[in-house]
Amino acid sequence: MANTAVEKGTNVALALSFKSEVATVTSACVESTRQMLEDRGVKFDEYSKQCVISAMGSIYSLIHNQGLTPNDINPANLQSTLITVAALKLNANAVPRECYFQIRSVNTAKRGEKDKWEKQVELGLEGDGNDALVSKFGRGVKKVHPYWLVRKNDKFSYGKRVGLKVEPPTWEPSGTGEVVRVVYPIEYADGNIEYMVGEREGVLKNLYAHLSNNLMNETFGICENRYKATDAQKKKIIEKKQELLAKAKGHASLDDILDDQELQPYISPAWTEPQSRESMIIRKMRNNIMKSIPKDFGNPVAAQEYRMLDDVVYQQVTEEIEQNANTEEFQVDDDVEKVNAGDAEKDEGSAPAEDTEKKTSNDESWMSE
């Protein structure tokens, strides 16, 4: 009995210590986020504050569940994540949630240096996140009405346009069959209602991008990792990637790709597992619609945070540029060399910019789907 009481007291003390730590760090993060946003001319209102508090709760839980502490996370990365949450007013406590967080391992070593990994928080849109952004920032949007899930056996007509007039689509639900399209009725301030349609087959482009992203660091056992590959090994790796992508594009439908045993190792479980496949496809159809709607964020900070949030392609392009930049030698005329030498003398004492390369581990990337 005595031992049980001691253990119980210890657990209570640890819980209170943890809550105190969470409260202290959260309070500091809220204040620093407010200061940084207001310094950039962005109003930090009560709802932004609640979004930051909700985000910190989710992030702390994630860190704790993975056996980490806040000291294991890059503080600049954490602050940047909170600024995005506050500027875009994304609520992690909304139901369904508007955003998610995950921990990624990021290699911060410079070129030629030994790998140096650190933990960073990654933010992404989830559930009603894109709906919330359109409701708050959609250009001229008055209201986002509940979306329709149109199934294969439903009766559906697309409606039509007669000049500026829109004849709405019609839908008779049957309740059976896979979801083949999503329809969003979007009401605008001028009274017009647009019916935005996202098709199941339109998700193919999302799956191609996902597959390509997951293949980015894949070497197929040809070498230790792609950063140490020889030119001959790089050629073999590229050929294998192209072969797999061509096979994916050769399939007749989305489900054929997801059922392909050769492709499945390079597709996240959220796409392929029976319990999550359909919800993933529906989410992508919804996102494809909502991302296409023009947004007016009212300030450049929120606009920039949104662009960086939707950065799967951005990261791929940036990394490709970093990998291949400065790989060709250019002949320089003697006159140009003399000018450059003179400029170098003027700039003597200034340190050159460091060439850094960001390499991410995809070990936990399936969580983002």
N, C-alpha and C positions, 0 to 999 in steps of 0.2 A: 504493500500500500504506500509506504514511504517513497519507494523508488518511482511509483506511478505519479505521485504528487509532485516529485522533483522534476520528472520529465514533462509533466503538464505545465509546470511553472516555467520551465526552460522554453517550451514551445510558445507560450504566451509572450514571454520576453522577446523572443526572436521575431514574432509577428508584429509586436509593437515597435521594435527597432526598424523592421522593414517598412512599416507604414510611415514612421517618422522620416526615414530616408527618402521615401517616395514623395512625401509632402514637401520636404526641403528642396529636393532637386526640381520638382514640378514648379514650385513657387519661383525659383531662380530662373527656370527656363521661360516661364510666362513673362516675367519682367524683361528678360533679355530680348525675347521675341517682340514684345511691345516696343521696346526702345529702338530696335533695328528697323521695324516697319515704319514707325513714326519719323525716324531720321530720313527715311526714303519717301516721306510724304503720303503714307498710307494710314488711314484711320484704323486703329485697333479697338474695335467695339466689344461689347459684352459677349456677343456670339462668337467672335474670333477667339476670345479668351476661353470660352467653353470648349471650342474645337481643339485648342492647344492642350487643355487639361485632359480631354478625352484621348487625344493622341498619346500623351505621356503615360496615361494609364495602360493603354494597349501595348506601347513599346516596352514599358517596365515589365509587364507580364510576360512578354515575349523574351526579353533578356533573362528574366528570372527562370523561366521554364527551360532555357537552354544552358543553364548553369553559368551564366555570365553575370557581370556587374556593369553598371554604367561606365566604369573606368575602362572597360574593354571596348567601348564604342568610340569611334572618332568623334570628338565633340563638335568639330566644324560641320561634319556631316549631319549630326543630330540637329544642330541649330538650323541648318538649311532645310531639313525636313519639316521642322516646326514652322518655319517661315512660309513654306508652301501651303501647309495646312491652314494657317491663319489667313493668308492672302486669298485663298480660294474658298475658305469657310467650309472645309470638309469635315464632317462629323463622324468619327469612328464609332460613336455610341448610337448612331441612328439605326433603325431597324426597317429594312435591311441596311447594313453598313454602307457608308459612302466611300470608304477607303480602307486599305489594308496595309500592314507593315510586315516586312520580313528582314532577316539578317543575312547579309551576303558577305562572303570573304573576298576582299579586294586586294590585289597585288599592287603595292605602291612603289615597288622598286624601279629605279631608273634603268635605262637600257644598259645592258652589260653587267648589271649588279645582280647579286644573289637575290632570289625571291624574298620579298618581305610582305607578309599578309597581315591585313588588319580587318576588323569587323566593322561593317557599316550598315546603317538602317536604310532600307529601300521602301519608298512609298508608291502605292499604285491605286488606281480607281477600282472600286468594287461595288457590286450591288447597284444601288441607286446613285452612285457618284456622278456619272455623266448626266443623269436626269436632274440632279441637284444643280449642277453647273449650268445647264440650259435654263432651268427655272430662275436662277439668280442672274445669269449673265447673257442669256440668249438675246440676240438683237431683235427688239420689238416683241419678244415673247411675253404674253400675258399669263398663260397657264399651260402646263404640260398635263394633258389628260391621261388616265390610265391606258396602258398599251393593250393591244389585242394579240393573243397568241392563236394564230390561225393554223389549224392542223390539216393533215393531208386529206381527211375525209369531210372536211367542212365545205360548205357552199360559200364561195367568195367571188366577188367581182371587184375589179380595180376602180371602177368609177371612171370619169373622164373630165376633160377640161373643155369648156366652150368659151373661147376668148379668155377673159379674166375670171370667169365664173368656174367654180369647181363643183362637180357632181360627186358627192362622197361615195366611197366604196360601200358595198354591202357585205354582211358576214352572218352566216347562219352556223353557229357552232354545232359540231356533232359529238365532240368529246373523245374522238378516237383518232388514232394515227399520230405520227410524229409531227412536231411543229415545223412547218415549212416556210412560214414568214411571220414577221412581227410588224404591227401597224401602230404608229403613234399619232393620235390626233393632237396637233399643236395649235393652240389658240393664240392669235396675235392681238396686239393692242388696237389695231384698226378693225377688229371684228372678224377678220378672215380666219378660217380654220384650214390648215394644211394637213394632209394625211400622208405621213412619211412611212415608206415601206422598206423593210429590210428582208432580203430573201436568204433562205438557208444556203444556197449555193454561193451567195456572196461571201460566206465565211471561209471559202477556199483560200482567198488571199490572206486571211489571218493565219490559217494553218500553214500556208507556205512560208510566211514570215517567221512563225514560231519554229518550224522545222529548220529553217535556215539559221536562226539564232542559236538553236541547240547544237547545230553542227559546227558552230564557229570555232570551238576549242577542240573538236574531235580530231584525233589523229589515226584512228582505226588500227592502233598498234604498230603503225609504221615507224614512229619515233616517240621519244619520251614526252615531248610537248611541242606545239607548233612553233614556239619561239626559238627552239633549238634545231629545227628541221633544216636539212640541207636543201639546195635548190631541187635536186632530184626527188627528195622526199616530199617537198611542198607540191611538186607536180602531181605525184601519186595521190596525195591527200585531196587536192583540188579535183582531180578526175573522179575520185570516189564520191565526193560531195555532189558533183554535177550528176553523177549516175543516180544517186538516191533522189535528188530533187527532180530529175527527169522522170524517174519512176513514179513519184508522187503526182506530177502533173499529167502523167499518162493515164491515171485512173479516171473513171467516168464520174465518180461522185465523192463527196466528202467522206461518207461512211466507208467507202472502199479504201481510202487512204488510212483511216483510223484502224481498219481491220487488217492491214498489211503487216504480217509478222516481221518482215525485214525492216520496216520503217518504225515500228512501235518503240524500239529502244531509244529512238531519238525524238519521241513525242512524250510530253509530260503526262503522267497518269491522270491528271484532271481531264485531259482530252479523251483518253482511251478507256478508262474504267467505266463499266456500265452504270454505276450509281451517280456518276458526275458528268458523263458525256453530254447528255441532252441539255442539262443546265448550262454547261459551258457554251454549247452552240447557241442557245437562246441568248446568253449574255453577250456573245459576240455580235449577234444580229442587232441587239439593242444598242450596243456601243457604236456599231457602224452607222446607225441612224443618227444618234445624238452627237457624234463627233462631226458629222457633216453640217450641222446647224451653226451658222455664223454666231460668234459671241463678241460682246463688247464688255471688257472687264473694267473699264472706267479708269484704270491706271496701268502704267507700263510694268509695274512690279508683278501684279497678278497675271498679266498677259505672259510675261517671261516665265513665271513659275509654271503656268499651264503648259507652255511649249516644252519646258524641260521635263515635265511630268510624263508627257507622251513621247518618250524618247527612245523607243526600241530601235527604230530606224536610225535615229540620231546617233546612238551609241555605236551601232554597226558601222556607219559611215565614218565617224570620228576615229574609231579603232583601225579601220582599213587605211585611212589617211596616215595615221601615226605609224602603222606598220610599213607603209610603202614610201613615205616621204623621204626625200634626200637620198634615194638609192641610186640615182643616176648622176654621173659626173658631167659637168658642163664646162666646155672650153671657155676660158676667160681671156680676152685680149690683154696685151701688155699694158695698154693705156688704162684699161679698167682696173687692172691689178694695182697700178700706181695710185689711182684715186682711192681705191679701197684701203691701201696701206696708209695713206694720209688720214683717212677717216678713222682708222684704227688708232693712230697716234693721238688724235684728238680725244677719243673715247677711252684712252688708257686709264685703267683703274676701275672701270665699271665692269661688273661681273656679267658674263653671258647668261642668257636665260637657260634654265635647266630643261632638258628634253625629257619629259616624263611620259610614262606609258601606263595606262590603266588596264589591268587584266582582271577579269572577274571570274569567280568560280561559280559554276551553274549547279552545284550540288543541291542547293535548296530552291532552285528556280521554279520547280513545279508548284510551290505554294502560291505563287503569284497568279496562277491561272484559276 
